[in-house]
Amino acid sequence: MLKDRRILITGAGRGLGRAFAQAACEAGARVVLADIREEWVEQAARELRANGHDACAVVVDLGDPSSVTAAAQAAVQWLGGGLDGLVNNAAVTDSGGKAADDITVETWDRVMAVNVRGTWLMSRACHAALAASGRGAIVNLASDTALWGAPRLMAYVASKGAVISMTRALAREYGGDGITVNAIAPGLVLVEATEYVPEDRHRLYIEQRALRREQLPQDVCGAALFALSDLSRFVTGQLLPVNGGFVFN
């Protein structure tokens, strides 16, 4: 499905981003894994290479514009000067479990800087290479929390709502360059980043889903592969909830 595609995935050191990298490699892609945690992302890339895949790691801090530019340049260089796909997966939560009135301005700014501004900056840094590809695709990770207004998660929810709107705007701006821009909105996925989520929230998702089980990283990978592949070349500006039917779009 992705044979010889050159793909950059942020937040790929563990969790959902790591699962995306595995799936993309198994689909035939060459993958650059990017993450702020050097030890995580280097280990993830080593494991993929040990299994015969073409992968490398770069360190990026999405809250630092210069780091974003450097990481994008390093990725494109390692991939031989080109890029076919970008998965903007990296994000921070930080506001989990806090009421709207209890979130600090510093926390709000950090979440917006990484989740919203970082997604824009990485897309901008990769724009030229994706346009030159002739089949460029951007996949932004949103969240179904922005679709149902999850409480005690205000900064994160607001940031993911912004990512959804940004996806639509970028689709129109980048469409002239043949770049598709779509968003995926997972539900509550069982990964390291969601270990803090209280049991009652997990039960809420399971009980209210049409498919009543926990959501695993591999449940989201098919949507990402579709959005990166030729199967979706006339699909852009769209939001695909992948949450077992917890929220219908």
C-alpha positions as CSV (number, residue, x, y, z in Angstrom):
1,M,0.0,0.0,0.0
2,L,2.9,2.4,0.8
3,K,5.7,0.8,-1.1
4,D,8.7,3.2,-1.4
5,R,6.7,6.0,0.2
6,R,8.8,8.4,2.3
7,I,7.0,9.3,5.5
8,L,7.7,11.4,8.6
9,I,5.8,10.6,11.8
10,T,6.0,12.8,14.9
11,G,5.5,11.5,18.4
12,A,6.7,8.1,17.2
13,G,8.8,7.1,20.2
14,R,6.0,5.2,21.7
15,G,2.2,4.7,21.7
16,L,0.1,5.5,18.7
17,G,2.9,7.1,16.8
18,R,5.1,4.0,17.3
19,A,2.2,1.9,16.0
20,F,1.8,4.2,12.9
21,A,5.6,3.8,12.2
22,Q,5.3,0.0,12.5
23,A,2.3,-0.2,10.2
24,A,3.8,2.2,7.6
25,C,7.0,0.1,7.5
26,E,5.1,-3.1,7.1
27,A,3.2,-1.4,4.2
28,G,6.5,-0.8,2.5
29,A,7.4,2.7,3.4
30,R,10.7,4.3,4.5
31,V,10.0,6.0,7.8
32,V,11.5,8.8,9.8
33,L,10.4,8.6,13.5
34,A,10.5,11.9,15.3
35,D,10.0,12.5,19.0
36,I,11.2,14.8,21.8
37,R,12.4,11.8,23.8
38,E,15.7,10.7,22.2
39,E,16.0,7.4,24.0
40,W,12.4,6.4,23.0
41,V,12.6,7.3,19.4
42,E,16.1,5.8,18.9
43,Q,15.0,2.5,20.4
44,A,11.9,2.4,18.3
45,A,13.9,3.0,15.1
46,R,16.4,0.3,16.1
47,E,13.7,-2.2,16.7
48,L,12.2,-1.5,13.2
49,R,15.6,-1.8,11.6
50,A,16.2,-5.1,13.4
51,N,13.1,-6.4,11.8
52,G,14.3,-5.5,8.3
53,H,12.6,-2.1,7.9
54,D,14.0,1.1,6.6
55,A,13.7,3.6,9.5
56,C,15.6,6.3,11.3
57,A,15.1,8.6,14.2
58,V,15.3,12.4,14.7
59,V,14.7,14.4,17.8
60,V,12.2,17.2,17.7
61,D,10.6,19.7,20.2
62,L,7.4,20.9,18.6
63,G,7.4,23.8,21.0
64,D,10.6,25.1,19.5
65,P,10.2,26.5,15.9
66,S,13.9,26.0,15.1
67,S,13.8,22.4,16.3
68,V,10.8,21.8,14.0
69,T,12.6,23.2,11.0
70,A,15.8,21.2,11.7
71,A,13.9,18.0,12.2
72,A,12.0,18.4,8.9
73,Q,15.2,19.1,7.1
74,A,17.0,16.1,8.6
75,A,14.1,13.8,7.7
76,V,14.0,15.0,4.1
77,Q,17.7,14.7,3.8
78,W,17.8,11.1,5.1
79,L,14.9,10.2,2.8
80,G,17.0,11.3,-0.2
81,G,15.6,14.8,-0.6
82,G,11.9,13.9,-0.8
83,L,8.8,13.3,1.3
84,D,5.5,11.7,0.4
85,G,3.7,11.7,3.8
86,L,3.6,13.5,7.1
87,V,1.7,12.3,10.2
88,N,1.4,15.0,12.8
89,N,0.8,12.7,15.7
90,A,2.8,14.3,18.5
91,A,0.9,16.1,21.2
92,V,0.8,16.9,24.9
93,T,-2.3,16.6,27.2
94,D,-1.1,18.4,30.4
95,S,-4.7,19.5,31.4
96,G,-6.0,16.1,32.0
97,G,-8.1,15.8,35.2
98,K,-8.2,19.6,35.8
99,A,-11.3,21.7,35.7
100,A,-11.4,24.6,33.2
101,D,-10.9,27.1,36.0
102,D,-7.9,25.3,37.4
103,I,-5.7,25.2,34.2
104,T,-2.8,27.7,34.4
105,V,-2.0,30.1,31.6
106,E,1.4,28.4,31.3
107,T,-0.3,25.0,30.8
108,W,-2.7,26.4,28.2
109,D,0.1,28.0,26.2
110,R,2.2,24.9,26.3
111,V,-0.6,22.7,25.0
112,M,-1.4,25.2,22.2
113,A,2.3,25.7,21.3
114,V,2.8,21.9,20.8
115,N,-0.5,20.6,19.6
116,V,-1.6,23.5,17.4
117,R,1.4,25.7,16.5
118,G,3.6,22.6,16.3
119,T,1.3,20.9,13.8
120,W,1.2,24.1,11.6
121,L,5.0,24.6,11.8
122,M,5.8,21.0,10.9
123,S,3.3,21.1,8.0
124,R,4.9,24.3,6.8
125,A,8.4,22.9,7.1
126,C,7.4,19.9,5.0
127,H,5.3,21.8,2.5
128,A,7.8,22.1,-0.3
129,A,9.0,18.5,-0.2
130,L,5.4,17.2,-0.1
131,A,4.5,19.4,-3.1
132,A,7.5,18.1,-5.0
133,S,6.4,14.5,-4.4
134,G,3.3,14.9,-6.5
135,R,1.5,12.6,-4.1
136,G,2.0,14.4,-0.8
137,A,-0.3,13.6,2.1
138,I,-0.7,15.1,5.6
139,V,-2.5,13.2,8.3
140,N,-3.3,15.3,11.5
141,L,-4.2,13.5,14.7
142,A,-7.2,15.1,16.2
143,S,-9.3,13.6,19.0
144,D,-12.9,12.6,19.5
145,T,-12.8,14.6,22.8
146,A,-13.2,17.7,20.6
147,L,-16.4,16.2,19.1
148,W,-18.2,15.5,22.4
149,G,-16.6,18.2,24.6
150,A,-14.8,15.9,27.1
151,P,-14.8,17.6,30.6
152,R,-11.6,18.1,32.7
153,L,-9.5,18.3,29.6
154,M,-10.1,21.8,28.4
155,A,-6.8,22.8,26.9
156,Y,-6.3,19.5,25.1
157,V,-9.9,19.5,23.8
158,A,-9.5,23.1,22.5
159,S,-6.2,22.3,20.8
160,K,-7.7,19.3,19.0
161,G,-10.7,21.4,17.9
162,A,-8.2,23.8,16.4
163,V,-6.3,21.0,14.6
164,I,-9.6,19.9,13.0
165,S,-10.2,23.5,11.7
166,M,-6.6,23.8,10.6
167,T,-6.9,20.6,8.6
168,R,-9.7,22.1,6.6
169,A,-7.9,25.4,6.0
170,L,-4.6,23.6,5.0
171,A,-6.5,21.3,2.7
172,R,-7.7,24.3,0.7
173,E,-4.3,26.1,0.8
174,Y,-2.2,23.0,-0.1
175,G,-4.6,21.5,-2.6
176,G,-3.2,23.4,-5.4
177,D,0.1,21.6,-4.8
178,G,-1.6,18.2,-5.0
179,I,-1.3,17.7,-1.2
180,T,-4.1,16.0,0.7
181,V,-4.7,17.1,4.3
182,N,-7.0,15.0,6.5
183,A,-7.5,14.4,10.2
184,I,-8.2,11.3,12.2
185,A,-10.0,11.5,15.6
186,P,-9.3,8.5,17.8
187,G,-11.1,7.7,20.9
188,L,-9.5,6.7,24.2
189,V,-6.7,4.4,23.0
190,L,-4.8,2.1,25.4
191,V,-1.3,3.6,25.2
192,E,1.2,4.9,27.8
193,A,0.0,8.5,27.4
194,T,-3.5,7.5,28.6
195,E,-2.5,5.6,31.7
196,Y,-3.5,8.6,33.8
197,V,-7.1,8.4,32.6
198,P,-9.4,7.4,35.5
199,E,-11.3,4.1,35.3
200,D,-14.7,5.8,35.0
201,R,-13.7,7.5,31.8
202,H,-12.6,4.1,30.4
203,R,-15.9,2.6,31.4
204,L,-17.8,5.5,29.8
205,Y,-16.1,4.8,26.4
206,I,-16.6,1.1,26.5
207,E,-20.3,1.3,27.6
208,Q,-21.2,4.0,25.0
209,R,-19.3,2.7,22.0
210,A,-21.2,0.8,19.3
211,L,-18.2,-1.7,19.4
212,R,-17.9,-2.3,23.2
213,R,-14.3,-3.0,23.9
214,E,-11.1,-1.0,24.6
215,Q,-9.5,0.7,21.7
216,L,-6.0,-0.4,20.8
217,P,-3.3,1.4,18.7
218,Q,-3.7,-1.0,15.8
219,D,-7.4,0.0,15.5
220,V,-6.3,3.5,14.3
221,C,-3.5,2.4,11.9
222,G,-5.8,1.4,9.0
223,A,-7.2,4.9,8.8
224,A,-3.7,6.4,8.8
225,L,-2.5,4.1,6.0
226,F,-5.6,4.9,3.9
227,A,-5.0,8.6,4.3
228,L,-1.4,8.3,3.3
229,S,-2.0,6.0,0.3
230,D,-3.2,6.4,-3.3
231,L,-6.6,5.1,-2.1
232,S,-7.4,8.6,-0.8
233,R,-5.9,10.8,-3.4
234,F,-9.3,12.6,-3.9
235,V,-10.1,12.8,-0.2
236,T,-9.0,16.0,1.5
237,G,-10.1,18.3,4.3
238,Q,-12.0,15.5,6.0
239,L,-12.2,14.3,9.6
240,L,-12.5,10.6,10.3
241,P,-13.5,9.6,13.8
242,V,-12.0,6.2,14.7
243,N,-13.5,5.4,18.1
244,G,-15.6,2.3,17.7
245,G,-18.8,4.4,17.3
246,F,-18.5,6.4,20.5
247,V,-19.1,9.6,18.5
248,F,-20.6,9.7,15.0
249,N,-19.4,12.5,12.8
